[in-house]
Amino acid sequence: MNTHSNTVELIRKKRGGGVLTRMEIESLIGGYVTGDVPDYQMSAFLMAVFFNGMDTGETAVFTDVMLHSGSIIDLSSIPGRKVDKHSTGGVGDKVSLILAPMVAACGVAVPMISGRGLGHTGGTLDKLESIPGFRTGLTLDEYRDVIRETGLVLSGQTAEIAPADRRMYALRDVTATVESIPLIAGSIMSKKLAEGIDALVLDVKTGDGAFMQSYDDSVSLATALVSIGNSCGKETVAFITGMDQPLGMMIGNWLEVLESAECLKGKNVPDLMELTYVLGGAMVHLGGKARTLAEGITECRSAIWSGRAYEKFLQVVERQGGDASFIRDPGRYPASKFSLEVRATSPGYITGFATRRIGVLAVELGAGRQRVEDPVDPKAGIVLSKKIGARVGKDDLLAVIKTDREEVAGRAVREFSSCVTIGDSPLPAKSCVRATVDKDGVHAWTTPRTY
Ligand code: URA
């Protein structure tokens, strides 16, 4: 089936809005993994899916074929329920770095397989690899050993895990085919279903910096993800959360590791920690270590305040080859060539950020990739001084931009300034969490913010 002309016919069928059969999807994905289907044909197929979508059954088959393009890890020899979290991607989203050790410190094992930066969003793997020596390319045996010893593992896709996604993810990143519900669902769920979990918490972003910018599209994506997870026997819940502004104060790989370490030591960065506690609380609840979400949040807070979460982070960093001395003493880390201040041009209140454009700027500064083979600069990024709702005077510091790239440094301050909206009156504070989606449907977020 993997002949040149058959592949062309499959692309043509999808381009015309047809629904592919299991055999056709298997032929395409199987051919891609073996190399019989080249990148240029897969790119054309991805673009056809981007424009024409997939129906529910086709998305489920697509995910299943992606999942079975590799091995499914068996962690049944590790006691207790294993729970992971995955985000659909955002700007400044370093939740995984804080949440994984925090939840593991509560006694729930966290096997986490993450991705690299995608489009304008950052990736957990790039953040972890900014720690000198940190190894994300573990073998399956190492993956099992690390989680058995430390209670968590922070890995990239091993060669065996969803190899189809591994290649397609990189291709989508550079062919403008990321923002598609079936492609995101297949990508996320094929990795998550392979990693040996019992339950899954999903953070589905919505707003300007999210792949799904409208609330309704985010709910559709969450519903697709939750339905695939539950139909595969993994208890799956999703939270719809705001990406109207970067999460926390730092954007960029090493900068985000630093901010995470501060939060693990007890610093309260309000939007970041609100979200981390809600998602972590849900994981502790699904992991059987708390009777309710609220109790799970209490457990997570105690893991942070006791120092157990930070210790767990250092333990896993060292276990995966990272040099934790850079986290203990960040002054040793190399500095960017350019450090540029952005100041307010008028007084008022911050009312909005062009978050997607800020993500694109971070990529241009060196924090992400424009081509598959591009290296990332771990130091590059943006440190925010103000968030939505903050009062600013003229010339107040809004952000500091860090880069080694002279050609971008010249325009970065102007570009960032144009991404910030300053109005006359403050916006009312709102929770980062907008709704939850589980097997019973969509629920407005009403849990009192007692944390
Ligand atoms: N995260 C993934 O793993 N895949 C996507 O397509 C988007 C976010």
Residues whose N, C-alpha, C, O or C-beta is under 5 A from the ligand:
A	BS01	URA	S87 T88 G89 G115 L183 I184 S187 I188
